[in-house]
């Protein structure tokens, strides 16, 4: 039987834990507060410091202060965007990252087998093991699941408006996507360079994936690219509004077909050159307007993450 008063190997290793909690992530009824986090960790004899993230303050500045305090483990409590932001700040540091999935989709946590419930996720942090994971880069910025251009960043903007009115849910997320599809913004014109070959495309949407689990959940091909140590780039054909609606519904229903609903490219490095100087780009759900060209590749610096004890060498 586990004795909360007896220090385990995991507890000795994690001498000092700081939780960066985003109270605005995920469903309000499931988010919980600081006290719920303290109670869950206390069951394992752990007393982490809890810092609530302020949306008005730069996350990097907060992380720099936390790392300077000498914490061994930094726990990201939020959705994929929050986790990505923490990973960006911890890249190249000696800190270990823990995950408390509190978002809507939680693709990064689910790809590692981390439970979405609070008790299960805390159990992993208390008794799991460290694993070096690869991260991908969009120029100088980290992404864990995907980076995307075109329609999807517009969908994220619409999603926040829908969330503010209806609350956070997967149904609300899908509805926000359909709203943007019916408005149909102007397609992108891009030159894509991969493996020495340049391809010119006109497309409403480009996704670059670094998460095989997410691709499998979406019923799409490309997991083999990630298994082979590459990135998977998806290009949506320029079929017009109704064609894009049809292809999007196929993706949502897990029935997307390669070459009909998307084109697939695999490579270690992609370079995207757009006709416009700046594009709205999303990384793991977080939007920013960035200046091109865009270079997407795998980082040489691994991210050390606490994963469940039964998580082996499976492709994430």
C-alpha positions as CSV (number, residue, x, y, z in Angstrom):
1,X,0.0,0.0,0.0
2,X,1.2,3.5,-0.8
3,X,2.3,5.6,2.2
4,X,2.0,9.3,1.5
5,X,4.4,10.1,4.4
6,X,7.1,7.9,3.0
7,X,9.3,9.5,0.3
8,X,9.3,7.5,-2.9
9,X,11.9,7.6,-5.6
10,X,9.7,9.9,-7.7
11,X,9.2,12.3,-4.7
12,X,12.9,12.4,-3.9
13,X,13.7,13.2,-7.6
14,X,11.1,15.9,-7.8
15,X,12.4,18.0,-4.9
16,X,10.6,21.2,-6.0
17,X,7.6,21.4,-8.3
18,X,5.9,24.5,-9.6
19,X,2.6,24.3,-11.4
20,X,1.8,26.9,-14.0
21,X,-2.0,26.9,-14.0
22,X,-4.1,28.4,-16.8
23,X,-7.5,28.8,-15.2
24,X,-9.1,29.7,-18.5
25,X,-8.2,26.4,-20.3
26,X,-10.9,23.8,-21.1
27,X,-14.4,23.4,-19.8
28,X,-15.1,25.7,-16.8
29,X,-16.8,22.9,-14.9
30,X,-13.7,20.7,-15.2
31,X,-11.0,23.3,-14.7
32,X,-10.8,23.1,-10.9
33,X,-8.9,25.7,-8.9
34,X,-5.7,25.9,-7.0
35,X,-7.1,24.1,-4.0
36,X,-8.2,21.1,-6.1
37,X,-4.6,20.9,-7.4
38,X,-3.1,21.1,-3.9
39,X,-5.4,18.4,-2.7
40,X,-4.6,16.1,-5.6
41,X,-0.8,16.4,-5.0
42,X,-1.1,16.2,-1.2
43,X,-2.4,12.6,-1.6
44,X,1.1,11.7,-2.9
45,X,3.0,13.7,-0.3
46,X,3.8,16.6,-2.6
47,X,3.3,20.3,-2.0
48,X,3.9,22.2,-5.2
49,X,4.0,25.9,-5.7
50,X,1.1,27.0,-7.8
51,X,1.3,30.0,-10.1
52,X,-1.8,31.1,-11.9
53,X,-1.0,32.4,-15.4
54,X,-2.0,36.0,-16.2
55,X,-3.2,36.3,-19.9
56,X,-2.0,39.9,-19.8
57,X,1.6,38.9,-18.9
58,X,4.1,37.3,-21.2
59,X,4.4,33.6,-20.5
60,X,8.2,33.6,-21.1
61,X,8.8,36.2,-18.4
62,X,6.8,34.1,-15.9
63,X,8.8,31.0,-16.9
64,X,12.1,32.7,-16.5
65,X,11.2,33.7,-13.0
66,X,10.1,30.2,-12.1
67,X,13.2,28.5,-13.6
68,X,15.4,31.0,-11.7
69,X,13.7,29.9,-8.5
70,X,15.4,26.5,-9.0
71,X,12.4,24.2,-9.4
72,X,13.2,20.7,-10.7
73,X,9.9,20.2,-12.3
74,X,7.6,22.7,-14.1
75,X,4.0,21.4,-14.6
76,X,1.9,22.9,-17.4
77,X,-1.7,22.8,-16.3
78,X,-3.8,23.9,-19.3
79,X,-4.6,23.1,-22.9
80,X,-2.2,22.4,-25.8
81,X,-1.5,26.0,-26.3
82,X,-0.4,26.5,-22.7
83,X,1.7,23.3,-22.8
84,X,3.4,24.5,-26.0
85,X,4.2,27.9,-24.4
86,X,5.8,26.2,-21.4
87,X,7.7,23.9,-23.7
88,X,9.0,26.9,-25.6
89,X,10.3,28.4,-22.4
90,X,11.9,25.2,-21.1
91,X,13.6,24.3,-24.3
92,X,17.3,23.9,-23.7
93,X,16.9,24.1,-19.9
94,X,17.6,21.3,-17.4
95,X,14.0,21.4,-16.0
96,X,11.6,18.5,-16.4
97,X,8.1,19.2,-17.6
98,X,5.0,17.6,-16.1
99,X,1.5,17.7,-17.8
100,X,-1.9,18.3,-16.3
101,X,-4.2,18.3,-19.4
102,X,-7.0,20.9,-18.8
103,X,-7.9,21.8,-22.4
104,X,-10.6,20.8,-24.9
105,X,-8.7,18.3,-27.1
106,X,-5.5,17.6,-25.1
107,X,-3.7,16.0,-28.0
108,X,-0.2,16.2,-26.5
109,X,-1.2,14.6,-23.2
110,X,-3.3,11.9,-24.9
111,X,-0.4,11.0,-27.2
112,X,1.7,10.2,-24.2
113,X,-1.0,8.2,-22.4
114,X,-1.5,10.8,-19.7
115,X,-5.0,10.6,-18.3
116,X,-7.3,13.6,-18.8
117,X,-8.7,13.5,-15.3
118,X,-6.8,15.4,-12.6
119,X,-6.2,12.4,-10.2
120,X,-4.8,10.3,-13.0
121,X,-2.5,13.0,-14.4
122,X,-1.2,13.8,-10.9
123,X,-0.4,10.1,-10.4
124,X,1.8,10.2,-13.5
125,X,3.7,13.3,-12.2
126,X,4.2,11.6,-8.8
127,X,5.2,8.2,-10.1
128,X,6.0,8.3,-13.8
129,X,9.4,8.4,-15.4
130,X,11.3,11.0,-17.5
131,X,11.4,10.7,-21.3
132,X,13.2,12.8,-23.9
133,X,10.7,13.9,-26.6
134,X,11.4,15.6,-29.8
135,X,9.8,19.0,-30.5
136,X,9.3,20.7,-33.8
137,X,10.2,24.3,-34.7
138,X,8.4,27.0,-36.8
139,X,11.3,29.4,-37.3
140,X,12.4,30.0,-33.7
141,X,9.1,28.8,-32.1
142,X,8.3,25.4,-30.7
143,X,5.2,23.3,-31.7
144,X,4.4,19.9,-30.2
145,X,1.4,18.9,-32.2
146,X,1.0,21.0,-35.3
147,X,1.6,24.3,-37.0
148,X,-0.9,25.6,-39.6
149,X,-1.6,28.4,-42.1
150,X,-4.6,29.6,-43.9
151,X,-8.2,28.8,-42.7
152,X,-7.3,27.2,-39.4
153,X,-5.9,30.3,-37.6
154,X,-9.1,32.0,-38.7
155,X,-11.1,29.2,-37.2
156,X,-9.3,29.6,-33.9
157,X,-10.2,33.3,-33.9
158,X,-13.9,32.3,-34.4
159,X,-13.6,29.6,-31.8
160,X,-12.7,32.1,-29.1
161,X,-15.8,34.1,-29.9
162,X,-18.0,31.0,-29.8
163,X,-16.4,29.8,-26.5
164,X,-17.1,33.2,-24.9
165,X,-20.8,32.8,-25.7
166,X,-21.4,29.1,-25.4
167,X,-18.5,27.8,-23.3
168,X,-15.7,25.5,-24.2
169,X,-16.6,22.2,-25.8
170,X,-15.7,20.1,-28.9
171,X,-19.1,20.8,-30.4
172,X,-18.5,24.5,-30.1
173,X,-15.1,24.0,-31.7
174,X,-16.6,22.2,-34.7
175,X,-19.3,24.8,-35.1
176,X,-16.7,27.6,-35.2
177,X,-14.9,25.7,-38.0
178,X,-18.0,25.5,-40.1
179,X,-18.7,29.2,-39.6
180,X,-15.4,30.2,-41.1
181,X,-15.7,27.7,-43.9
182,X,-18.9,29.3,-45.0
183,X,-17.3,32.7,-44.9
184,X,-14.4,31.4,-47.1
185,X,-11.4,33.6,-46.8
186,X,-9.0,34.0,-49.8
187,X,-6.8,31.0,-50.4
188,X,-3.0,31.1,-49.9
189,X,-0.4,31.1,-52.7
190,X,2.7,29.3,-51.4
191,X,6.0,27.9,-52.7
192,X,6.8,24.8,-50.6
193,X,10.5,23.6,-50.7
194,X,11.2,20.1,-49.4
195,X,14.1,17.8,-50.2
196,X,15.4,20.2,-52.8
197,X,12.1,20.3,-54.7
198,X,9.9,23.4,-55.0
199,X,6.2,23.1,-55.4
200,X,3.8,26.0,-56.0
201,X,0.3,25.6,-54.5
202,X,-2.9,27.5,-54.1
203,X,-4.6,26.2,-51.0
204,X,-7.0,27.3,-48.3
205,X,-5.2,25.4,-45.6
206,X,-1.7,23.9,-44.8
207,X,-1.1,21.7,-41.7
208,X,2.3,20.5,-40.5
209,X,2.1,17.7,-38.0
210,X,4.5,16.4,-35.3
211,X,2.0,14.2,-33.6
212,X,1.1,10.8,-35.0
213,X,-1.6,10.2,-32.4
214,X,-3.5,13.3,-33.6
215,X,-3.3,12.1,-37.2
216,X,-4.7,8.7,-36.2
217,X,-7.5,10.3,-34.2
218,X,-8.4,12.3,-37.3
219,X,-8.4,9.2,-39.4
220,X,-5.7,10.6,-41.7
221,X,-2.5,9.2,-43.1
222,X,1.0,10.6,-42.2
223,X,1.7,8.8,-39.0
224,X,4.4,6.8,-40.8
225,X,6.2,10.1,-41.6
226,X,6.5,10.9,-37.9
227,X,7.5,7.3,-37.1
228,X,10.4,7.7,-39.6
229,X,11.6,10.9,-37.8
230,X,10.0,13.4,-40.2
231,X,7.2,15.9,-40.3
232,X,4.0,15.4,-42.1
233,X,2.7,18.3,-44.2
234,X,-1.0,18.3,-45.4
235,X,-2.2,20.5,-48.2
236,X,-5.9,21.0,-48.7
237,X,-6.9,21.1,-52.4
238,X,-8.4,24.4,-53.6
239,X,-11.8,23.0,-54.4
240,X,-13.7,26.2,-53.4
241,X,-16.1,26.7,-50.5
242,X,-18.3,23.6,-51.0
243,X,-15.4,21.4,-51.7
244,X,-13.6,22.6,-48.6
245,X,-16.8,22.0,-46.5
246,X,-17.1,18.5,-47.8
247,X,-13.4,17.8,-47.1
248,X,-13.6,19.3,-43.6
249,X,-16.7,17.1,-42.8
250,X,-14.7,14.1,-44.0
251,X,-11.9,15.0,-41.6
252,X,-14.3,15.6,-38.7
253,X,-15.9,12.2,-39.4
254,X,-12.6,10.4,-39.8
255,X,-13.3,9.6,-43.4
256,X,-10.8,11.9,-45.1
257,X,-9.1,10.4,-48.2
258,X,-5.6,11.1,-49.4
259,X,-5.4,12.9,-52.8
260,X,-9.1,13.7,-52.6
261,X,-9.4,15.6,-49.3
262,X,-5.7,16.4,-48.7
263,X,-2.2,15.9,-50.3
264,X,0.6,14.6,-48.1
265,X,4.3,15.4,-48.1
266,X,7.0,14.0,-45.7
267,X,10.3,15.7,-45.0
268,X,12.8,16.6,-42.3
269,X,12.6,20.3,-43.3
270,X,9.9,22.3,-45.0
271,X,10.3,25.9,-46.2
272,X,7.2,27.9,-47.0
273,X,7.4,31.1,-49.1
274,X,4.1,33.1,-49.3
275,X,3.1,35.9,-51.7
276,X,2.0,38.0,-48.6
277,X,4.7,39.4,-46.3
278,X,3.0,38.4,-43.1
279,X,0.6,35.5,-42.4
280,X,-1.6,34.6,-39.5
281,X,-0.1,31.3,-38.1
282,X,-1.2,28.9,-35.4
283,X,1.0,26.6,-33.3
284,X,-0.9,24.1,-31.1
285,X,-3.9,26.4,-31.1
286,X,-2.1,29.7,-30.3
287,X,-2.3,32.4,-33.0
288,X,0.3,35.0,-34.1
289,X,1.0,37.0,-37.2
290,X,4.5,36.1,-38.4
291,X,6.8,37.3,-41.2
292,X,7.9,34.7,-43.7
293,X,9.6,32.7,-45.0
294,X,8.7,29.9,-42.7
295,X,11.1,27.1,-41.9
296,X,9.6,24.0,-40.1
297,X,12.0,21.3,-38.8
298,X,12.8,19.1,-35.8
299,X,14.8,20.6,-33.0
300,X,18.1,19.1,-31.8
301,X,17.2,19.9,-28.2
302,X,14.9,17.3,-26.6
303,X,12.2,18.2,-24.1
304,X,12.3,16.1,-21.0
305,X,8.7,15.1,-20.0
306,X,7.3,12.9,-17.2
307,X,5.2,10.1,-18.8
308,X,3.4,7.1,-17.5
309,X,5.6,4.1,-16.4
310,X,4.1,2.0,-19.2
311,X,4.8,4.5,-21.9
312,X,7.5,2.9,-24.0
313,X,9.0,3.7,-27.4
314,X,5.8,4.0,-29.3
315,X,5.6,6.8,-31.8
316,X,3.9,9.8,-30.2
